[in-house]
Amino acid sequence: MGVFDFVKNGVREMMIARPDHLKHLIVYKHPDQNFPFWSQLTVDSDECCAFFKDGKVVGVLPPGRHTLSTQNIPFLNNIVNSFTGGQVFISEIFFVKTSPVRGVPFGGPIGDMIDPLTGEQVVPRIFGEFSLVVTDPVRFIVGYTGQAAQGDNDQILQWIKGLFMNGVKTTLGELCEVEGKSVLQAVSLTTKLANAFVANAPDLNEIGVRILQMGQFNLNFSEEDRERLVAANSEIAKANRGVKVAEAQAKAKQFELDQKYSQDAKYVQNLAGNYNNYAAGQAMIGAGQGMAAHGVGDGIAGAGMQMAVGVGMGNQMMGGMQAGAQGAQQAQQPSFTPGGAMTTCAKCNTRQPGGKFCAECGGPLAQAKKFCTGCGQETGATAKFCANCGTPAGAAPISAR
């Protein structure tokens, strides 16, 4: 071996780094497991370096340039090869990207699903890209890629893409239900769909990965599915328009009734003076309109006839109302015996006009006592003269004579 070969091999063994043409890989495993003391390890700013021995992690180094010696890095004591006089380390070295990996492609049919709005069974298809980041390099190597770490990014991420596609189907259906839209209309919900895909992505924490954001993606359907969805959405839109038209008509009618009520209230208060006059006027107007609609009377004479009938009906209504009011007032008036005094029944305590018997319980009523106007002696109820002085009953008192 020449001097230049030795120098060349020595430099190769002393420098440990990821090759430039492999910097795109999420996980890169260094091919050599033996490296001498004082080797220079270079870890790029977007990655970290994990050391494994006998299937267990020994330590992890952050970005930077590291001189591999036990004085600088204590955990290297665990990988020193004693058969070489303590001058060589034996370990598997993995470079793992810790910066976001963008432009990860995915796509394909997401399986049969029932459109929440139309009830049609369709098979949507989605194609696009997402970005992800490795949050735990050790867990990602041990629990997912394995320590072989062979293959490109597509092979490494194939399982993650499958999990993501399963989540897309569930997320799409739930969002359409919340928004009240068809999967065909979900095409316009690009931003909401992207956020929902990220938020509802399968839990990848077990393998140390997290999906960051969605890139461009496209949701589409076969021509047959699209035609069925368009037809079903058209029928639903037509029905919804009918409902909205009916609601608008109902609101307009209610507004008209409210205006009429307001106008009638003002008319009664300011012009008619009371409801009787207002009712009479409305009756006259209605009668005239009815006669005109049926061709009863034309010209001035007809108008006079219509007015006369209306006035007559109005007067009848007013008369009926007034009679009813008077009857009610008369019914409320108590009937008293003219000039009679009120008396109280000793049996039921009912106050009533005079009489011989109680109108409530039928018991005899106590008769009012009579006294002689001449001498003041009490006289019988039917006596015509005073038995004491002979003064006629009902005669004027002496002081008034």
C-alpha positions in Angstrom: 0.0 0.0 0.0 1.4 3.4 -1.0 1.5 6.5 1.2 -1.3 8.1 -0.7 -3.5 5.0 -0.2 -2.9 5.1 3.5 -3.7 8.8 3.7 -6.8 8.3 1.6 -8.1 5.4 3.8 -7.1 7.2 7.0 -9.1 10.3 6.1 -12.1 8.1 5.1 -12.0 6.4 8.5 -11.6 9.6 10.5 -14.5 11.5 8.9 -18.1 10.4 9.6 -21.0 12.2 7.9 -24.0 11.6 5.7 -23.1 11.7 2.0 -24.6 14.6 0.1 -26.5 12.4 -2.3 -28.4 10.8 0.6 -29.3 13.9 2.5 -32.9 13.6 1.4 -33.5 10.3 3.3 -35.4 10.5 6.5 -33.2 7.8 8.0 -29.6 7.0 6.9 -27.5 4.3 8.4 -23.7 4.7 8.2 -22.2 1.6 6.5 -19.2 1.2 8.9 -19.8 0.0 12.5 -16.1 0.4 13.5 -14.5 3.8 13.8 -11.3 4.9 15.7 -10.9 7.3 18.5 -10.7 11.0 17.6 -12.9 10.5 14.5 -14.7 13.6 13.4 -18.5 13.2 13.3 -20.5 15.9 11.4 -24.2 16.2 12.1 -26.1 18.6 9.9 -28.4 21.3 11.4 -31.6 19.4 10.2 -30.7 16.0 11.7 -29.4 14.2 14.8 -27.2 11.1 15.2 -28.2 8.0 17.2 -25.8 5.3 18.4 -27.0 1.7 18.9 -25.2 -1.4 20.2 -26.7 -4.8 20.6 -30.1 -3.5 19.7 -30.2 -0.8 22.3 -29.7 2.9 22.1 -26.5 4.2 23.6 -26.8 7.9 23.0 -27.9 10.7 20.7 -25.8 13.6 19.5 -27.3 16.9 18.3 -26.3 19.0 15.2 -22.7 20.1 15.1 -19.1 18.7 14.7 -18.1 16.2 17.4 -14.7 14.6 18.2 -15.4 11.0 19.2 -13.5 10.4 22.4 -14.7 9.2 25.8 -13.4 12.4 27.4 -15.7 14.5 25.3 -18.7 12.1 25.0 -19.1 9.9 28.1 -21.6 7.5 26.7 -18.9 6.3 24.1 -17.4 4.2 27.0 -20.2 1.8 26.4 -19.1 1.1 22.8 -15.3 0.8 23.2 -13.8 -2.3 21.7 -11.3 -3.6 24.3 -9.7 -6.1 21.8 -8.2 -3.2 19.9 -6.6 -1.7 23.0 -9.4 0.7 23.5 -8.7 2.6 20.3 -11.8 1.6 18.3 -15.5 2.1 18.8 -18.1 -0.4 17.7 -21.6 0.9 17.1 -24.4 1.4 14.5 -24.8 5.0 13.6 -28.1 6.4 12.3 -28.6 9.9 10.9 -32.3 11.0 11.3 -33.8 14.1 9.9 -35.5 16.3 12.5 -36.7 19.0 10.1 -40.1 18.7 8.4 -40.2 16.4 5.4 -42.3 18.1 2.8 -43.9 16.9 -0.4 -44.8 13.4 0.9 -47.1 12.1 -1.9 -50.3 10.1 -1.2 -53.4 9.3 -3.1 -56.0 6.7 -4.4 -59.6 5.7 -3.7 -60.6 6.0 0.0 -63.3 3.3 -0.2 -67.0 3.1 -0.3 -68.9 5.8 1.7 -72.4 7.1 2.0 -72.8 10.8 1.1 -74.2 12.4 4.3 -76.4 14.8 2.3 -77.8 12.8 -0.5 -77.5 9.2 0.8 -75.8 8.1 -2.4 -73.0 5.5 -2.1 -69.9 6.7 -3.8 -66.1 6.0 -3.9 -64.2 9.4 -3.6 -60.6 9.6 -4.7 -58.0 11.9 -3.2 -54.5 12.8 -4.3 -52.0 15.2 -2.8 -49.1 15.9 -0.5 -48.5 16.3 3.2 -45.5 17.2 5.4 -44.4 15.3 8.5 -41.7 15.6 11.1 -39.9 12.9 13.2 -40.5 14.0 16.9 -38.6 11.1 18.5 -35.7 9.7 16.4 -35.0 6.7 18.7 -38.6 5.6 18.8 -38.9 6.1 15.1 -35.9 3.8 14.5 -36.7 1.1 17.1 -40.5 1.0 16.8 -41.0 1.7 13.1 -38.2 1.6 10.5 -36.1 -1.0 12.3 -32.3 -1.0 12.6 -31.9 -2.3 9.1 -33.1 1.2 7.8 -32.8 0.2 4.2 -34.8 1.7 1.3 -36.0 5.1 0.2 -38.5 7.4 1.9 -41.5 5.8 0.1 -40.7 2.5 1.6 -40.2 4.0 5.0 -43.5 6.0 4.9 -45.7 3.4 3.1 -47.4 2.4 6.4 -47.9 6.0 7.5 -49.6 6.8 4.1 -52.0 3.9 4.6 -52.9 5.1 8.0 -53.4 8.6 6.8 -55.7 7.4 3.9 -57.9 5.6 6.4 -58.2 8.7 8.5 -59.2 10.8 5.4 -62.4 8.7 4.8 -63.6 9.3 8.4 -62.7 12.9 8.5 -64.3 13.7 5.1 -67.7 12.2 6.2 -67.7 13.9 9.6 -66.9 17.3 8.1 -69.7 17.0 5.5 -72.2 16.2 8.3 -71.1 19.2 10.4 -71.2 21.5 7.4 -74.5 20.0 6.0 -72.9 19.5 2.6 -72.4 16.7 0.1 -69.0 15.2 -0.6 -69.3 16.8 -4.0 -69.5 20.2 -2.4 -66.6 19.4 0.0 -64.3 20.3 -2.9 -64.9 23.9 -2.0 -63.9 23.3 1.6 -60.2 23.0 0.9 -58.9 24.9 3.9 -61.3 23.2 6.4 -60.5 19.8 4.9 -56.8 20.4 5.2 -57.0 21.5 8.8 -59.3 18.5 9.6 -57.0 16.0 8.0 -54.1 17.3 10.1 -56.1 17.5 13.3 -57.7 14.0 12.9 -54.6 12.3 11.5 -54.0 8.9 13.1 -52.1 8.9 16.3 -48.5 8.4 15.1 -46.9 9.2 18.4 -46.2 5.6 19.1 -43.7 5.6 16.2 -42.4 9.1 16.9 -43.9 10.9 13.9 -46.4 13.8 13.5 -48.1 15.1 10.4 -47.6 18.9 10.2 -49.7 20.2 7.3 -51.4 19.4 4.0 -50.0 20.6 0.7 -52.0 20.7 -2.5 -54.6 17.9 -2.8 -57.5 17.0 -5.1 -60.8 15.3 -4.3 -62.5 13.8 -7.3 -65.0 11.1 -8.4 -65.7 8.7 -11.2 -67.9 10.1 -14.0 -70.8 7.8 -12.8 -70.5 8.9 -9.2 -70.3 12.5 -10.1 -73.4 12.4 -12.3 -75.5 10.7 -9.5 -74.3 13.3 -7.0 -75.0 16.2 -9.3 -78.6 14.9 -9.9 -79.3 14.3 -6.2 -77.9 17.7 -5.2 -80.1 19.4 -7.8 -83.2 17.7 -6.4 -82.3 18.8 -2.8 -81.6 22.3 -4.0 -85.0 22.5 -5.7 -86.7 21.4 -2.5 -84.8 23.9 -0.4 -85.8 26.7 -2.8 -89.4 25.7 -2.3 -89.1 25.9 1.4 -87.4 29.3 1.3 -90.1 30.7 -1.0 -92.8 29.5 1.4 -91.0 31.0 4.3 -90.6 34.3 2.5 -94.3 34.3 1.6 -95.3 33.6 5.2 -93.1 36.4 6.4 -94.6 38.8 3.9 -98.2 37.8 4.9 -97.4 38.3 8.5 -95.9 41.7 7.8 -99.1 42.6 5.9 -101.2 41.5 8.9 -99.1 43.5 11.3 -99.4 46.6 9.2 -103.2 46.2 8.9 -103.5 45.7 12.7 -101.4 48.8 13.3 -103.5 50.9 10.9 -106.8 49.6 12.3 -105.6 50.5 15.8 -104.7 54.0 14.8 -108.1 54.4 13.0 -110.1 53.3 16.0 -108.2 55.6 18.3 -108.0 58.7 16.2 -111.0 58.7 13.8 -113.7 56.3 14.7 -113.6 57.1 18.3 -114.7 53.7 19.5 -115.0 50.1 18.1 -118.7 50.4 17.4 -118.2 53.1 14.9 -115.2 51.3 13.4 -117.3 48.1 13.0 -120.1 50.0 11.3 -117.7 51.5 8.9 -116.1 48.2 8.0 -119.5 46.6 7.5 -120.5 49.4 5.1 -117.2 49.0 3.1 -117.6 45.2 3.0 -121.2 45.3 1.9 -120.4 47.7 -0.8 -117.5 45.6 -2.1 -119.6 42.5 -2.1 -122.4 44.1 -4.1 -119.9 45.5 -6.5 -118.3 42.1 -7.0 -121.6 40.5 -7.8 -122.8 43.3 -10.1 -125.5 44.6 -7.8 -126.1 48.2 -8.9 -124.0 50.2 -11.4 -123.3 53.9 -11.6 -124.3 56.5 -9.1 -127.6 54.8 -8.2 -125.8 51.6 -7.6 -123.2 53.3 -5.4 -126.0 54.9 -3.4 -127.7 51.5 -3.0 -124.4 50.0 -1.9 -123.8 52.8 0.6 -127.4 52.5 2.0 -127.1 48.8 2.5 -123.7 49.3 4.2 -125.0 52.0 6.4 -128.1 49.8 7.3 -125.9 46.9 8.3 -123.6 49.2 10.3 -126.6 50.6 12.2 -127.9 47.1 12.9 -124.5 46.1 14.2 -124.3 49.2 16.3 -127.9 48.8 17.6 -127.2 45.2 18.5 -124.1 46.1 20.3 -125.7 48.9 22.2 -128.7 46.8 23.1 -126.4 44.1 24.4 -124.5 46.6 26.4 -127.7 48.1 27.9 -129.0 44.6 28.6 -125.8 43.8 30.4 -126.0 47.0 32.4 -129.6 46.3 33.3 -128.8 42.8 34.3 -126.2 44.1 36.7 -128.6 46.5 38.4 -130.0 45.1 41.6 -133.8 45.3 42.0 -135.1 47.0 45.2 -138.5 47.4 46.5 -139.3 51.1 45.9 -139.1 53.0 49.1 -138.5 49.7 51.0 -135.8 49.2 53.6 -133.2 46.5 53.5 -133.6 43.8 56.1 -131.4 41.0 57.3 -132.6 37.4 57.6 -132.0 36.1 61.1 -131.5 32.6 59.9 -128.9 33.0 57.0 -127.9 36.7 57.4 -128.8 37.5 53.8 -129.6 41.3 53.3 -132.6 41.8 51.0 -135.6 44.1 50.5 -138.5 43.8 52.9 -140.9 40.9 52.7 -142.4 38.2 54.8 -140.0 35.4 53.9 -136.3 35.2 53.1 -135.6 34.9 49.4 -132.4 32.9 50.1 -133.6 30.3 52.7 -137.4 30.7 52.9 -137.4 31.5 56.6 -139.8 34.2 58.0 -138.4 37.7 58.1 -138.8 39.8 61.2 -141.2 42.7 60.5 -140.1 46.2 61.3 -141.7 47.6 64.6 -144.2 50.5 64.4 -144.7 53.2 67.0 -147.6 55.6 67.6 -146.8 59.1 66.4 -149.0 60.5 69.2 -147.7 58.9 72.4 -144.8 56.8 71.2 -146.4 53.5 72.2 -145.5 50.4 70.1 -148.4 49.3 67.9 -149.1 46.1 66.1 -148.1 45.8 62.5 -151.7 45.7 61.3 -153.3 48.1 63.8 -155.2 51.1 62.4 -155.3 53.1 65.7 -153.1 53.3 68.7 -154.6 51.3 71.6 -153.1 53.7 74.1 -154.2 57.1 72.8 -156.4 56.4 69.8 -154.1 58.2 67.3 -154.6 56.8 63.8 -151.8 54.7 62.5 -149.6 56.5 60.0 -150.6 60.0 61.4 -148.1 62.8 61.2 -146.2 63.4 64.5 -147.6 66.0 66.9 -144.6 68.3 66.3 -145.4 68.4 62.6 -149.0 69.3 63.0 
